[in-house]
């Protein structure tokens, strides 16, 4: 099975180094809004990471199936956005249950940094790991996100 980012919300301290590393790697600057993962603060004691599951844990809420122009595809187990085909309609952002699809001129999301995720390297607490998908970890994040609504 392909490796994915796996969040461990109980280990997150809210330092947001993962977001900083992500935007520095992809954008060349620090901009938390452009991070391809998000750290949420639920209260003073609870911080947790939300990552792209590459539709492994999305159930029926999937950016791939929601895209009206089929610009989002699964290739080798990784969900990729074809920027040339994307019309920036925002449907993928609306349906993403983990809130990690982003939109500027086109949609963009986690690309796993070519198989060596930068966010994992900078998460000293082990709140994000690169390993085989763990459905129970994705479900824990889903519950925390629903509690925010």
C-alpha positions as a Markdown table, in Angstrom:
| # | Residue | x | y | z |
|---|---|---|---|---|
| 1 | Unk | 0.0 | 0.0 | 0.0 |
| 2 | Unk | 1.1 | 3.6 | -0.7 |
| 3 | Unk | 2.3 | 5.7 | 2.2 |
| 4 | Unk | 0.2 | 8.8 | 3.2 |
| 5 | Unk | 0.4 | 11.5 | 5.8 |
| 6 | Unk | -1.1 | 10.2 | 9.0 |
| 7 | Unk | -2.1 | 12.7 | 11.7 |
| 8 | Unk | -1.8 | 12.0 | 15.4 |
| 9 | Unk | -3.9 | 14.7 | 17.0 |
| 10 | Unk | -3.0 | 13.7 | 20.6 |
| 11 | Unk | 0.6 | 14.6 | 19.9 |
| 12 | Unk | 0.2 | 18.0 | 18.4 |
| 13 | Unk | 1.4 | 21.0 | 20.4 |
| 14 | Unk | 0.2 | 23.6 | 17.9 |
| 15 | Unk | 3.7 | 24.9 | 17.1 |
| 16 | Unk | 2.7 | 25.0 | 13.4 |
| 17 | Unk | 6.3 | 24.2 | 12.2 |
| 18 | Unk | 4.7 | 21.8 | 9.8 |
| 19 | Unk | 2.8 | 24.7 | 8.1 |
| 20 | Unk | 5.9 | 26.8 | 8.0 |
| 21 | Unk | 8.0 | 24.0 | 6.5 |
| 22 | Unk | 5.2 | 23.3 | 3.9 |
| 23 | Unk | 4.9 | 26.9 | 2.7 |
| 24 | Unk | 8.7 | 27.4 | 2.6 |
| 25 | Unk | 9.1 | 24.3 | 0.6 |
| 26 | Unk | 6.3 | 25.0 | -1.9 |
| 27 | Unk | 6.0 | 28.8 | -1.9 |
| 28 | Unk | 9.4 | 30.0 | -0.8 |
| 29 | Unk | 7.8 | 32.0 | 2.0 |
| 30 | Unk | 6.0 | 31.6 | 5.2 |
| 31 | Unk | 2.2 | 32.0 | 4.8 |
| 32 | Unk | 0.1 | 29.7 | 7.0 |
| 33 | Unk | -2.9 | 30.2 | 4.7 |
| 34 | Unk | -1.1 | 28.5 | 1.8 |
| 35 | Unk | 0.0 | 25.5 | 3.8 |
| 36 | Unk | -1.2 | 22.2 | 2.3 |
| 37 | Unk | -2.1 | 21.0 | 5.7 |
| 38 | Unk | -3.7 | 22.9 | 8.6 |
| 39 | Unk | -3.2 | 23.0 | 12.3 |
| 40 | Unk | -6.5 | 23.8 | 14.2 |
| 41 | Unk | -6.8 | 25.2 | 17.7 |
| 42 | Unk | -9.9 | 24.0 | 19.3 |
| 43 | Unk | -9.2 | 25.5 | 22.7 |
| 44 | Unk | -6.2 | 26.3 | 24.9 |
| 45 | Unk | -5.5 | 22.6 | 25.4 |
| 46 | Unk | -6.3 | 21.0 | 22.0 |
| 47 | Unk | -4.4 | 21.6 | 18.8 |
| 48 | Unk | -4.5 | 19.1 | 15.9 |
| 49 | Unk | -3.3 | 18.7 | 12.4 |
| 50 | Unk | -5.5 | 18.1 | 9.4 |
| 51 | Unk | -3.9 | 16.6 | 6.4 |
| 52 | Unk | -4.9 | 15.4 | 2.9 |
| 53 | Unk | -5.7 | 11.7 | 3.0 |
| 54 | Unk | -5.6 | 11.5 | -0.8 |
| 55 | Unk | -9.2 | 10.4 | -0.6 |
| 56 | Unk | -8.4 | 7.3 | 1.5 |
| 57 | Unk | -10.6 | 8.6 | 4.3 |
| 58 | Unk | -13.0 | 11.0 | 2.4 |
| 59 | Unk | -15.8 | 8.5 | 2.0 |
| 60 | Unk | -18.4 | 10.1 | -0.4 |
| 61 | Unk | -16.9 | 13.7 | 0.1 |
| 62 | Unk | -14.2 | 13.5 | -2.4 |
| 63 | Unk | -12.5 | 16.3 | -4.4 |
| 64 | Unk | -11.8 | 13.8 | -7.3 |
| 65 | Unk | -15.5 | 13.0 | -7.8 |
| 66 | Unk | -16.7 | 16.5 | -7.1 |
| 67 | Unk | -14.5 | 18.2 | -9.8 |
| 68 | Unk | -16.8 | 19.1 | -12.7 |
| 69 | Unk | -14.0 | 19.2 | -15.2 |
| 70 | Unk | -12.1 | 16.2 | -14.0 |
| 71 | Unk | -9.0 | 18.2 | -13.3 |
| 72 | Unk | -8.3 | 16.2 | -10.1 |
| 73 | Unk | -7.2 | 12.6 | -10.6 |
| 74 | Unk | -5.7 | 9.8 | -8.6 |
| 75 | Unk | -2.4 | 8.7 | -10.1 |
| 76 | Unk | -0.4 | 5.9 | -8.3 |
| 77 | Unk | -2.5 | 6.4 | -5.2 |
| 78 | Unk | -1.9 | 10.1 | -5.0 |
| 79 | Unk | -4.5 | 12.8 | -5.7 |
| 80 | Unk | -3.1 | 15.4 | -8.1 |
| 81 | Unk | -4.5 | 18.6 | -9.5 |
| 82 | Unk | -3.9 | 19.3 | -13.2 |
| 83 | Unk | -3.5 | 23.1 | -13.1 |
| 84 | Unk | -4.0 | 23.3 | -16.9 |
| 85 | Unk | -7.5 | 21.8 | -16.6 |
| 86 | Unk | -8.6 | 23.4 | -13.3 |
| 87 | Unk | -11.2 | 26.2 | -13.8 |
| 88 | Unk | -10.9 | 27.4 | -10.2 |
| 89 | Unk | -14.6 | 26.8 | -9.5 |
| 90 | Unk | -13.9 | 26.0 | -5.9 |
| 91 | Unk | -16.1 | 22.9 | -5.7 |
| 92 | Unk | -13.1 | 20.8 | -4.4 |
| 93 | Unk | -12.5 | 23.3 | -1.6 |
| 94 | Unk | -16.2 | 23.1 | -0.6 |
| 95 | Unk | -16.3 | 19.3 | -0.4 |
| 96 | Unk | -13.0 | 18.5 | 1.2 |
| 97 | Unk | -13.9 | 17.1 | 4.6 |
| 98 | Unk | -10.5 | 17.8 | 6.0 |
| 99 | Unk | -10.3 | 21.4 | 4.8 |
| 100 | Unk | -7.0 | 21.1 | 3.1 |
| 101 | Unk | -7.8 | 21.9 | -0.5 |
| 102 | Unk | -6.6 | 25.5 | -1.3 |
| 103 | Unk | -7.4 | 27.9 | -4.1 |
| 104 | Unk | -5.5 | 30.7 | -5.7 |
| 105 | Unk | -5.5 | 30.9 | -9.5 |
| 106 | Unk | -6.1 | 27.1 | -9.5 |
| 107 | Unk | -6.7 | 24.5 | -6.8 |
| 108 | Unk | -3.7 | 23.1 | -5.0 |
| 109 | Unk | -3.2 | 20.5 | -2.3 |
| 110 | Unk | -0.6 | 18.2 | -0.7 |
| 111 | Unk | 1.6 | 16.4 | -3.2 |
| 112 | Unk | 3.5 | 14.5 | -0.5 |
| 113 | Unk | 6.6 | 16.5 | -1.5 |
| 114 | Unk | 7.6 | 13.8 | -4.0 |
| 115 | Unk | 7.5 | 11.1 | -1.4 |
| 116 | Unk | 9.6 | 12.9 | 1.3 |
| 117 | Unk | 7.1 | 15.1 | 3.1 |
| 118 | Unk | 8.7 | 18.2 | 4.5 |
| 119 | Unk | 6.0 | 18.7 | 7.2 |
| 120 | Unk | 6.9 | 15.3 | 8.7 |
| 121 | Unk | 10.6 | 16.2 | 9.0 |
| 122 | Unk | 9.7 | 19.3 | 11.0 |
| 123 | Unk | 7.1 | 17.8 | 13.3 |
| 124 | Unk | 9.3 | 17.0 | 16.3 |
| 125 | Unk | 6.3 | 15.7 | 18.3 |
| 126 | Unk | 5.4 | 13.0 | 15.8 |
| 127 | Unk | 1.9 | 14.5 | 15.2 |
| 128 | Unk | 2.3 | 13.8 | 11.5 |
| 129 | Unk | 3.9 | 10.7 | 10.1 |
| 130 | Unk | 4.5 | 9.3 | 6.6 |
| 131 | Unk | 3.2 | 5.7 | 6.8 |
| 132 | Unk | 0.5 | 3.4 | 5.6 |
| 133 | Unk | -2.9 | 5.0 | 6.1 |
| 134 | Unk | -4.5 | 4.5 | 9.5 |
| 135 | Unk | -8.3 | 5.0 | 9.2 |
| 136 | Unk | -8.7 | 5.4 | 13.0 |
| 137 | Unk | -6.4 | 8.5 | 13.0 |
| 138 | Unk | -8.3 | 10.1 | 10.1 |
| 139 | Unk | -11.6 | 9.5 | 11.9 |
| 140 | Unk | -10.2 | 11.1 | 15.1 |
| 141 | Unk | -9.4 | 14.3 | 13.1 |
| 142 | Unk | -12.8 | 14.1 | 11.4 |
| 143 | Unk | -14.5 | 14.1 | 14.8 |
| 144 | Unk | -12.4 | 17.0 | 16.0 |
| 145 | Unk | -13.3 | 19.0 | 12.9 |
| 146 | Unk | -17.0 | 18.3 | 13.3 |
| 147 | Unk | -16.7 | 19.5 | 16.9 |
| 148 | Unk | -15.5 | 22.9 | 15.6 |
| 149 | Unk | -18.7 | 23.4 | 13.5 |
